[in-house]
Amino acid sequence: MNVEKALSALRENGFDARWFATAAEAADALCAEVKGKTVGIGGSVTVEQLGVYDRLSRENTVYWHWCQPAAEAIRQAEQSQVYLLSANAVSETGALVNIDGTGNRVAASLYGREHVIYLVGVNKLAPTLEAAIDRARNVAAPLNARRLHCQTPCALADPMRCHDCHSPDRICKGYVVQTRPMGGIGRTEIFLIGETLGY
């Protein structure tokens, strides 16, 4: 994948895009940047792999439903100043793609935050928007469904892929393609990281 092309396109589209060679460098930069804030975290294997929850909690009030009672943490995260999440895919043309089942993650990333930071492993790059949507549907969503023990065709299939199912366990209920920073967000930043992180 062409990292420089992706960074250039993201910046041309108005995003504050930064490159980090390693997850450790990205984690250090994040923790140095975010201090004295309320921080919400969406469901994110990438954030978990970065290991920043405890570090951020030293100097911020952090809400994450993976580490706290879910309903209250989700409610507080939706009102936080800073919101952290990943993307299911990023196109080299500068678009972010996410699939969500509950909606809390994408909703909090699109409106009302002072600062949204996407933490994205280089494995999530795709050459075009169409390829990014395909990656989100046929790679990220099935892996997340399997992680959550969903009894969906995508999680049970071999190879895993989207079946556009009607399963009650379906987690891909909404697709969001973001091509520019949202007007209701003060600053949208993308940390593109040169390691395989998340799904």
N, C-alpha and C positions, 0 to 999 in steps of 0.2 A: 504494500500500500504506500501511497505517496503522502508522507506526513507533511512535508512543506506545502504541498498543494492544499491539503485540508486546512492547515493553519492559516494560510493566506486567504482562502475562501471564507473561513469563519470570520476573520478580521474584516474582510471586505463587506461582509454581511452585518457588521456592527457588533459582533461578539468580542469580548476581551479573551482571546485565546492564548494560552501559555503552554510551553512544552517542558516536560520533565523527563529525563532519561530513565529515572527509577521511581518506584513507588515510595521509597524512603524520602527522596527529595520532594516529591509532591506532598507527602504527609507533613514534612517539616515546614514547607512553605504555607500550607493551609493553616497549621497551628500557629505560625507566626503572624499570619494575616488576620485571623479571627480571634478577637479578644474582647471581653466585656460585652458580649452579645447574647441574645437568646438564639439558639441554633436548633433547627428542626432537621431531622434526617429521614429521608424516604427509605422504603425497603430497598436495600442495596448490598449485594454481595461484595461489590467493589469497596464500599466504605468499610465493610467488615474486614476485608483483606488488608486495607490500609492501616487498621488498628488505631484509629484516631479518636474513638469515643472517649476513652479515659483521659487522653491528653487534652482534648477540647473541654472536657468537663472541669478541668482544673481552673480555667479562667473564663468559662462561659456557663450559662444554664442550657443544658442540652436535653432535647426531647427526642427519643427514638423508641418506637414501639417494639423493637427487637430486644431492648434492654430494660423496658419499663412496662407497667400495665398498659396494654395496647390502646384502648379507647381514649383514655386521658392523654397519653403521649401523642397520639395522632391529632387530637384536638389542639393541644398546645403547639405542636410542630406547625400546624397550619397558620398559626398566628405569630410565628417566630420572625425575627429580623433577618436571619440568614437561613437559607435552606440548602441542604446538601443532597445530591442524588447523582445517579449516573444516567447514561443514555443506553438504550438497547442497541443503537447504531448511530454512527455519524458518517455522513457522506463527505467525500472529498470535494463536493460542491458547496459545502458549508451549511448543511441542514442537520438537525438533531431529530432522532426518531425514538419515540417511546410508546410502549404498549402497557396499558394498565387495566386491572380488573376491578379495583375498588374506587380508584380515582383520586385518592388523597395525594399520591405522589405527583401526578401531573398537575392537579389543581394548584397545589402549593408552589409549583415551579413557574406558574404562568401569571400570577397576580398577587399583589399585596406585600411582597417581600422587598426589603432594602437591597438584598444581595442574594443571588442564586448562583451556586457553584456546581457545575457538572464535573465529576471526576470520572475520566474515561480511559480505559486501557486501549492500547493501540490495536488490540484484536477486534475492536468494534468498528474500525474504519471500513468503509465500503466505497467503491469508486463512484457510484451514482446514487441519486435518491432512490431509484427503483431497487437497486441492490441493497441499500440500507433498509428499506421496508422489508425486503425479502429476508435479510438477516434477522431483523426483529421478529418476524413471523416464524421462521423456520429454524432458527438457532436459539435465540434468547428465550422466546416464549416457551418452547418445549422443555428447555433445560430448567427454567423456573418452575414450570408445572411439575416436572419430575422431582425437583427439590422440595416442593410443597406437598408431595405425595398425592397429586391430583390424578383421578382416574379418567384422564382425557386421552383421546386417540393419539395426540401428539406426544404425550409423555410415555405411552405404552408402546408406540410404534418403534420398529427398528428397520431402517433408520428413523430417528425422530424427525417429524415435519408437521406443519400445520395441516389439519383436515377440515378447517372451517366448521368445526363441530357445533352441536347443540347441547353438549354435555352441561349438566348443572355445575360441574367443577371448572368450567371454562374460565381462564384468567385473562384472556385477550378480548376485552369488551370495548376498549376505546383505543384508538390510534391517534397520536399527536405528532405532527410534523411541524417543527419550529424552524423557520427560515430566517428570522430576524429576532433581536431581543424584544420582548413584549413591553408595551408601553406602561403596564402596571407594575413593572419591576425596576428598581433603581439601577441595578447593575447585574448583568448576566456574564458569568465568567466560565470558561471551559479550561480545565486542566487536562491536557492530553498527555498521557503517560506511556512511556516506551516499554511497557510490560503487559503481559496477558493478565487481565483483571476482570473479574465478574463474568457474566454470560453475554 
